[in-house]
Amino acid sequence: MGDYLALLEQIAPAARAGADAYLRAYEQHCRRPLTSAALRRAMSEGSGDPVLMGMIRASELRDASGVADLARRVDCRRQP
């Protein structure tokens, strides 16, 4: 997971920040950690998981309340 997050940091710090927020929200809301494979799928399948993409946008805008709002919408059905 660390390597993938480091790569996101190199691409765009907001991508790393959004992914970190998504991981924390998933673990807190779903009571289990998200695997790096599941995070990669959330990032790359189709247009990406809308909650994750929103967290990345909110992180870019430094919108903490937007990140918090999105955290409540994390889908626990995503396969770990």
C-alpha positions in Angstrom: 0.0 0.0 0.0 2.8 2.4 0.9 4.4 2.1 -2.6 1.0 2.9 -4.3 0.4 5.9 -2.0 3.9 7.2 -2.7 3.3 6.9 -6.4 0.1 8.9 -6.0 2.0 11.5 -4.0 4.4 11.9 -7.0 1.5 12.2 -9.4 -0.5 14.7 -7.3 -0.4 15.4 -3.6 -4.2 15.8 -3.7 -4.5 12.3 -5.0 -2.5 11.0 -2.1 -4.5 13.1 0.4 -7.8 12.0 -1.1 -6.8 8.3 -1.1 -5.6 8.6 2.6 -9.0 10.1 3.5 -10.8 7.4 1.6 -8.8 4.6 3.3 -9.5 6.1 6.8 -13.2 6.5 6.1 -13.5 3.0 4.7 -11.8 1.5 7.7 -13.8 3.6 10.2 -17.1 3.1 8.4 -16.8 -0.5 7.3 -14.7 -1.7 10.2 -12.1 -3.3 8.0 -9.1 -2.1 6.0 -9.2 -1.7 2.3 -6.5 -3.6 0.3 -4.2 -1.8 -2.1 -5.7 -3.9 -4.9 -9.2 -2.6 -4.0 -7.9 1.0 -3.8 -6.3 0.6 -7.2 -9.6 -0.7 -8.6 -11.5 2.2 -6.9 -9.1 4.6 -8.6 -9.1 3.1 -12.1 -12.3 1.3 -12.9 -14.4 3.3 -15.2 -14.3 6.9 -14.1 -13.2 5.8 -10.6 -15.3 5.4 -7.4 -17.2 8.7 -7.2 -16.6 9.0 -3.5 -12.9 8.6 -3.9 -12.7 11.0 -6.9 -14.7 13.5 -4.9 -12.3 13.2 -1.9 -9.4 13.9 -4.3 -11.2 17.0 -5.6 -12.1 18.1 -2.1 -8.5 17.6 -1.0 -7.2 19.7 -3.9 -9.6 22.4 -2.9 -8.7 22.0 0.8 -12.3 21.4 1.6 -12.3 19.5 4.8 -16.1 19.6 5.2 -16.4 18.2 1.7 -14.1 15.3 2.6 -16.0 14.7 5.8 -19.4 14.7 3.9 -18.0 12.2 1.3 -16.6 10.0 4.1 -20.1 9.2 5.2 -20.9 7.9 1.7 -18.2 5.2 1.5 -19.6 2.0 0.1 -18.7 -1.0 2.3 -19.7 -3.5 -0.4 -16.4 -2.8 -2.2 -14.3 -6.0 -2.0 -11.3 -5.7 0.3 
